[in-house]
Amino acid sequence: MYKTIKKTMDFRTVHSLNYGYSTKLMRVKIKKNPETITRVGYSVSKKIGSAVTRNLVKRRLKNIIGEFKLKDGWDIVIVARESIKNSSYNDLSEDLQRVCNKLELIEKP
C-alpha cells in the first residue's frame, strides 16, 4: 500500500508542474518527491455524482493502484473525469495500467 496525499498544498505542487498523461476516464499527474516512498492522491469532483458514486470511484482506484508495484519516490495525483462513473472495473484497471506504463511508474521485474 502507498501513502495517501491529503494536504491541499501537496496537490497543488503536483498540479503546478503540468507533467502527466490524460485519457477519457482520468488525468494522472506526477512529480518526483525527495522521499523514498510513493504517495498517491485521488481527486473526484462533485461532477462525478453523489458521495456514494465518488467514494465508489475512489475505492476502485485505490484497489487498482494497490495491485501495481510502483517505483519509489513519486507523488501521483489521479483526477477522475465525468466518464469514469459509467466505466466498469476492468476498463478502469486497463486504463490506469496503460497510463502507469506510459509514465514509466511501474517497476520492471
MODELLER restraints for C-alpha pairs under 7 A, 6 or more apart:
rsr = mdl.restraints
at = mdl.atoms
rsr.add(forms.Gaussian(group=physical.xy_distance, feature=features.Distance(at['CA:1:A'], at['CA:66:A']), mean=5.52, stdev=0.5))
rsr.add(forms.Gaussian(group=physical.xy_distance, feature=features.Distance(at['CA:2:A'], at['CA:38:A']), mean=6.09, stdev=0.5))
rsr.add(forms.Gaussian(group=physical.xy_distance, feature=features.Distance(at['CA:2:A'], at['CA:39:A']), mean=5.79, stdev=0.5))
rsr.add(forms.Gaussian(group=physical.xy_distance, feature=features.Distance(at['CA:2:A'], at['CA:40:A']), mean=6.73, stdev=0.5))
rsr.add(forms.Gaussian(group=physical.xy_distance, feature=features.Distance(at['CA:3:A'], at['CA:38:A']), mean=6.62, stdev=0.5))
rsr.add(forms.Gaussian(group=physical.xy_distance, feature=features.Distance(at['CA:3:A'], at['CA:39:A']), mean=4.67, stdev=0.5))
rsr.add(forms.Gaussian(group=physical.xy_distance, feature=features.Distance(at['CA:3:A'], at['CA:40:A']), mean=6.32, stdev=0.5))
rsr.add(forms.Gaussian(group=physical.xy_distance, feature=features.Distance(at['CA:4:A'], at['CA:39:A']), mean=5.33, stdev=0.5))
rsr.add(forms.Gaussian(group=physical.xy_distance, feature=features.Distance(at['CA:4:A'], at['CA:40:A']), mean=4.96, stdev=0.5))
rsr.add(forms.Gaussian(group=physical.xy_distance, feature=features.Distance(at['CA:4:A'], at['CA:41:A']), mean=5.55, stdev=0.5))
rsr.add(forms.Gaussian(group=physical.xy_distance, feature=features.Distance(at['CA:5:A'], at['CA:39:A']), mean=5.88, stdev=0.5))
rsr.add(forms.Gaussian(group=physical.xy_distance, feature=features.Distance(at['CA:5:A'], at['CA:40:A']), mean=5.56, stdev=0.5))
rsr.add(forms.Gaussian(group=physical.xy_distance, feature=features.Distance(at['CA:5:A'], at['CA:41:A']), mean=4.55, stdev=0.5))
rsr.add(forms.Gaussian(group=physical.xy_distance, feature=features.Distance(at['CA:6:A'], at['CA:41:A']), mean=6.81, stdev=0.5))
rsr.add(forms.Gaussian(group=physical.xy_distance, feature=features.Distance(at['CA:14:A'], at['CA:29:A']), mean=6.55, stdev=0.5))
rsr.add(forms.Gaussian(group=physical.xy_distance, feature=features.Distance(at['CA:14:A'], at['CA:30:A']), mean=6.15, stdev=0.5))
rsr.add(forms.Gaussian(group=physical.xy_distance, feature=features.Distance(at['CA:14:A'], at['CA:31:A']), mean=5.61, stdev=0.5))
rsr.add(forms.Gaussian(group=physical.xy_distance, feature=features.Distance(at['CA:14:A'], at['CA:75:A']), mean=6.98, stdev=0.5))
rsr.add(forms.Gaussian(group=physical.xy_distance, feature=features.Distance(at['CA:15:A'], at['CA:29:A']), mean=6.59, stdev=0.5))
rsr.add(forms.Gaussian(group=physical.xy_distance, feature=features.Distance(at['CA:18:A'], at['CA:29:A']), mean=6.95, stdev=0.5))
rsr.add(forms.Gaussian(group=physical.xy_distance, feature=features.Distance(at['CA:19:A'], at['CA:29:A']), mean=5.72, stdev=0.5))
rsr.add(forms.Gaussian(group=physical.xy_distance, feature=features.Distance(at['CA:19:A'], at['CA:30:A']), mean=6.13, stdev=0.5))
rsr.add(forms.Gaussian(group=physical.xy_distance, feature=features.Distance(at['CA:20:A'], at['CA:28:A']), mean=5.41, stdev=0.5))
rsr.add(forms.Gaussian(group=physical.xy_distance, feature=features.Distance(at['CA:20:A'], at['CA:29:A']), mean=4.13, stdev=0.5))
rsr.add(forms.Gaussian(group=physical.xy_distance, feature=features.Distance(at['CA:20:A'], at['CA:30:A']), mean=5.69, stdev=0.5))
rsr.add(forms.Gaussian(group=physical.xy_distance, feature=features.Distance(at['CA:21:A'], at['CA:27:A']), mean=5.92, stdev=0.5))
rsr.add(forms.Gaussian(group=physical.xy_distance, feature=features.Distance(at['CA:21:A'], at['CA:28:A']), mean=5.40, stdev=0.5))
rsr.add(forms.Gaussian(group=physical.xy_distance, feature=features.Distance(at['CA:21:A'], at['CA:29:A']), mean=6.60, stdev=0.5))
rsr.add(forms.Gaussian(group=physical.xy_distance, feature=features.Distance(at['CA:21:A'], at['CA:99:A']), mean=6.63, stdev=0.5))
rsr.add(forms.Gaussian(group=physical.xy_distance, feature=features.Distance(at['CA:22:A'], at['CA:28:A']), mean=6.21, stdev=0.5))
rsr.add(forms.Gaussian(group=physical.xy_distance, feature=features.Distance(at['CA:24:A'], at['CA:83:A']), mean=6.91, stdev=0.5))
rsr.add(forms.Gaussian(group=physical.xy_distance, feature=features.Distance(at['CA:25:A'], at['CA:80:A']), mean=6.39, stdev=0.5))
rsr.add(forms.Gaussian(group=physical.xy_distance, feature=features.Distance(at['CA:25:A'], at['CA:81:A']), mean=5.30, stdev=0.5))
rsr.add(forms.Gaussian(group=physical.xy_distance, feature=features.Distance(at['CA:25:A'], at['CA:83:A']), mean=5.57, stdev=0.5))
rsr.add(forms.Gaussian(group=physical.xy_distance, feature=features.Distance(at['CA:25:A'], at['CA:84:A']), mean=4.88, stdev=0.5))
rsr.add(forms.Gaussian(group=physical.xy_distance, feature=features.Distance(at['CA:26:A'], at['CA:78:A']), mean=6.72, stdev=0.5))
rsr.add(forms.Gaussian(group=physical.xy_distance, feature=features.Distance(at['CA:26:A'], at['CA:79:A']), mean=5.54, stdev=0.5))
rsr.add(forms.Gaussian(group=physical.xy_distance, feature=features.Distance(at['CA:26:A'], at['CA:80:A']), mean=4.54, stdev=0.5))
rsr.add(forms.Gaussian(group=physical.xy_distance, feature=features.Distance(at['CA:26:A'], at['CA:81:A']), mean=5.09, stdev=0.5))
rsr.add(forms.Gaussian(group=physical.xy_distance, feature=features.Distance(at['CA:27:A'], at['CA:78:A']), mean=5.90, stdev=0.5))
rsr.add(forms.Gaussian(group=physical.xy_distance, feature=features.Distance(at['CA:27:A'], at['CA:79:A']), mean=5.06, stdev=0.5))
rsr.add(forms.Gaussian(group=physical.xy_distance, feature=features.Distance(at['CA:27:A'], at['CA:80:A']), mean=6.55, stdev=0.5))
rsr.add(forms.Gaussian(group=physical.xy_distance, feature=features.Distance(at['CA:28:A'], at['CA:76:A']), mean=6.93, stdev=0.5))
rsr.add(forms.Gaussian(group=physical.xy_distance, feature=features.Distance(at['CA:28:A'], at['CA:77:A']), mean=5.72, stdev=0.5))
rsr.add(forms.Gaussian(group=physical.xy_distance, feature=features.Distance(at['CA:28:A'], at['CA:78:A']), mean=4.61, stdev=0.5))
rsr.add(forms.Gaussian(group=physical.xy_distance, feature=features.Distance(at['CA:28:A'], at['CA:79:A']), mean=6.22, stdev=0.5))
rsr.add(forms.Gaussian(group=physical.xy_distance, feature=features.Distance(at['CA:29:A'], at['CA:76:A']), mean=5.81, stdev=0.5))
rsr.add(forms.Gaussian(group=physical.xy_distance, feature=features.Distance(at['CA:29:A'], at['CA:77:A']), mean=5.23, stdev=0.5))
rsr.add(forms.Gaussian(group=physical.xy_distance, feature=features.Distance(at['CA:29:A'], at['CA:78:A']), mean=6.59, stdev=0.5))
rsr.add(forms.Gaussian(group=physical.xy_distance, feature=features.Distance(at['CA:30:A'], at['CA:74:A']), mean=6.76, stdev=0.5))
rsr.add(forms.Gaussian(group=physical.xy_distance, feature=features.Distance(at['CA:30:A'], at['CA:75:A']), mean=5.58, stdev=0.5))
rsr.add(forms.Gaussian(group=physical.xy_distance, feature=features.Distance(at['CA:30:A'], at['CA:76:A']), mean=4.55, stdev=0.5))
rsr.add(forms.Gaussian(group=physical.xy_distance, feature=features.Distance(at['CA:30:A'], at['CA:77:A']), mean=6.40, stdev=0.5))
rsr.add(forms.Gaussian(group=physical.xy_distance, feature=features.Distance(at['CA:31:A'], at['CA:74:A']), mean=5.79, stdev=0.5))
rsr.add(forms.Gaussian(group=physical.xy_distance, feature=features.Distance(at['CA:31:A'], at['CA:75:A']), mean=5.15, stdev=0.5))
rsr.add(forms.Gaussian(group=physical.xy_distance, feature=features.Distance(at['CA:31:A'], at['CA:76:A']), mean=6.66, stdev=0.5))
rsr.add(forms.Gaussian(group=physical.xy_distance, feature=features.Distance(at['CA:32:A'], at['CA:73:A']), mean=6.03, stdev=0.5))
rsr.add(forms.Gaussian(group=physical.xy_distance, feature=features.Distance(at['CA:32:A'], at['CA:74:A']), mean=4.62, stdev=0.5))
rsr.add(forms.Gaussian(group=physical.xy_distance, feature=features.Distance(at['CA:32:A'], at['CA:75:A']), mean=6.13, stdev=0.5))
rsr.add(forms.Gaussian(group=physical.xy_distance, feature=features.Distance(at['CA:33:A'], at['CA:73:A']), mean=5.29, stdev=0.5))
rsr.add(forms.Gaussian(group=physical.xy_distance, feature=features.Distance(at['CA:33:A'], at['CA:74:A']), mean=5.26, stdev=0.5))
rsr.add(forms.Gaussian(group=physical.xy_distance, feature=features.Distance(at['CA:33:A'], at['CA:75:A']), mean=6.12, stdev=0.5))
rsr.add(forms.Gaussian(group=physical.xy_distance, feature=features.Distance(at['CA:34:A'], at['CA:73:A']), mean=6.51, stdev=0.5))
rsr.add(forms.Gaussian(group=physical.xy_distance, feature=features.Distance(at['CA:35:A'], at['CA:73:A']), mean=5.54, stdev=0.5))
rsr.add(forms.Gaussian(group=physical.xy_distance, feature=features.Distance(at['CA:36:A'], at['CA:72:A']), mean=5.54, stdev=0.5))
rsr.add(forms.Gaussian(group=physical.xy_distance, feature=features.Distance(at['CA:36:A'], at['CA:73:A']), mean=4.64, stdev=0.5))
rsr.add(forms.Gaussian(group=physical.xy_distance, feature=features.Distance(at['CA:37:A'], at['CA:72:A']), mean=5.16, stdev=0.5))
rsr.add(forms.Gaussian(group=physical.xy_distance, feature=features.Distance(at['CA:37:A'], at['CA:73:A']), mean=5.00, stdev=0.5))
rsr.add(forms.Gaussian(group=physical.xy_distance, feature=features.Distance(at['CA:38:A'], at['CA:72:A']), mean=5.09, stdev=0.5))
rsr.add(forms.Gaussian(group=physical.xy_distance, feature=features.Distance(at['CA:38:A'], at['CA:73:A']), mean=4.94, stdev=0.5))
rsr.add(forms.Gaussian(group=physical.xy_distance, feature=features.Distance(at['CA:38:A'], at['CA:74:A']), mean=4.71, stdev=0.5))
rsr.add(forms.Gaussian(group=physical.xy_distance, feature=features.Distance(at['CA:38:A'], at['CA:75:A']), mean=5.89, stdev=0.5))
rsr.add(forms.Gaussian(group=physical.xy_distance, feature=features.Distance(at['CA:39:A'], at['CA:74:A']), mean=6.33, stdev=0.5))
rsr.add(forms.Gaussian(group=physical.xy_distance, feature=features.Distance(at['CA:39:A'], at['CA:75:A']), mean=4.88, stdev=0.5))
rsr.add(forms.Gaussian(group=physical.xy_distance, feature=features.Distance(at['CA:39:A'], at['CA:76:A']), mean=6.20, stdev=0.5))
rsr.add(forms.Gaussian(group=physical.xy_distance, feature=features.Distance(at['CA:40:A'], at['CA:75:A']), mean=5.93, stdev=0.5))
rsr.add(forms.Gaussian(group=physical.xy_distance, feature=features.Distance(at['CA:40:A'], at['CA:76:A']), mean=4.71, stdev=0.5))
rsr.add(forms.Gaussian(group=physical.xy_distance, feature=features.Distance(at['CA:40:A'], at['CA:77:A']), mean=5.76, stdev=0.5))
rsr.add(forms.Gaussian(group=physical.xy_distance, feature=features.Distance(at['CA:41:A'], at['CA:76:A']), mean=6.13, stdev=0.5))
rsr.add(forms.Gaussian(group=physical.xy_distance, feature=features.Distance(at['CA:41:A'], at['CA:77:A']), mean=4.54, stdev=0.5))
rsr.add(forms.Gaussian(group=physical.xy_distance, feature=features.Distance(at['CA:41:A'], at['CA:78:A']), mean=6.19, stdev=0.5))
rsr.add(forms.Gaussian(group=physical.xy_distance, feature=features.Distance(at['CA:42:A'], at['CA:58:A']), mean=6.69, stdev=0.5))
rsr.add(forms.Gaussian(group=physical.xy_distance, feature=features.Distance(at['CA:42:A'], at['CA:77:A']), mean=5.79, stdev=0.5))
rsr.add(forms.Gaussian(group=physical.xy_distance, feature=features.Distance(at['CA:42:A'], at['CA:78:A']), mean=4.99, stdev=0.5))
rsr.add(forms.Gaussian(group=physical.xy_distance, feature=features.Distance(at['CA:42:A'], at['CA:79:A']), mean=6.17, stdev=0.5))
rsr.add(forms.Gaussian(group=physical.xy_distance, feature=features.Distance(at['CA:43:A'], at['CA:78:A']), mean=6.08, stdev=0.5))
rsr.add(forms.Gaussian(group=physical.xy_distance, feature=features.Distance(at['CA:43:A'], at['CA:79:A']), mean=4.70, stdev=0.5))
rsr.add(forms.Gaussian(group=physical.xy_distance, feature=features.Distance(at['CA:43:A'], at['CA:80:A']), mean=6.27, stdev=0.5))
rsr.add(forms.Gaussian(group=physical.xy_distance, feature=features.Distance(at['CA:44:A'], at['CA:54:A']), mean=6.13, stdev=0.5))
rsr.add(forms.Gaussian(group=physical.xy_distance, feature=features.Distance(at['CA:44:A'], at['CA:79:A']), mean=6.20, stdev=0.5))
rsr.add(forms.Gaussian(group=physical.xy_distance, feature=features.Distance(at['CA:44:A'], at['CA:80:A']), mean=5.27, stdev=0.5))
rsr.add(forms.Gaussian(group=physical.xy_distance, feature=features.Distance(at['CA:47:A'], at['CA:82:A']), mean=6.48, stdev=0.5))
rsr.add(forms.Gaussian(group=physical.xy_distance, feature=features.Distance(at['CA:48:A'], at['CA:54:A']), mean=6.39, stdev=0.5))
rsr.add(forms.Gaussian(group=physical.xy_distance, feature=features.Distance(at['CA:48:A'], at['CA:82:A']), mean=5.14, stdev=0.5))
rsr.add(forms.Gaussian(group=physical.xy_distance, feature=features.Distance(at['CA:48:A'], at['CA:85:A']), mean=6.33, stdev=0.5))
rsr.add(forms.Gaussian(group=physical.xy_distance, feature=features.Distance(at['CA:64:A'], at['CA:93:A']), mean=6.07, stdev=0.5))
rsr.add(forms.Gaussian(group=physical.xy_distance, feature=features.Distance(at['CA:68:A'], at['CA:106:A']), mean=6.81, stdev=0.5))
rsr.add(forms.Gaussian(group=physical.xy_distance, feature=features.Distance(at['CA:69:A'], at['CA:106:A']), mean=5.73, stdev=0.5))
rsr.add(forms.Gaussian(group=physical.xy_distance, feature=features.Distance(at['CA:69:A'], at['CA:107:A']), mean=5.96, stdev=0.5))
rsr.add(forms.Gaussian(group=physical.xy_distance, feature=features.Distance(at['CA:70:A'], at['CA:105:A']), mean=5.47, stdev=0.5))
rsr.add(forms.Gaussian(group=physical.xy_distance, feature=features.Distance(at['CA:70:A'], at['CA:106:A']), mean=4.46, stdev=0.5))
rsr.add(forms.Gaussian(group=physical.xy_distance, feature=features.Distance(at['CA:70:A'], at['CA:107:A']), mean=5.67, stdev=0.5))
rsr.add(forms.Gaussian(group=physical.xy_distance, feature=features.Distance(at['CA:71:A'], at['CA:105:A']), mean=5.57, stdev=0.5))
rsr.add(forms.Gaussian(group=physical.xy_distance, feature=features.Distance(at['CA:71:A'], at['CA:106:A']), mean=5.79, stdev=0.5))
rsr.add(forms.Gaussian(group=physical.xy_distance, feature=features.Distance(at['CA:71:A'], at['CA:107:A']), mean=5.42, stdev=0.5))
rsr.add(forms.Gaussian(group=physical.xy_distance, feature=features.Distance(at['CA:100:A'], at['CA:106:A']), mean=6.23, stdev=0.5))
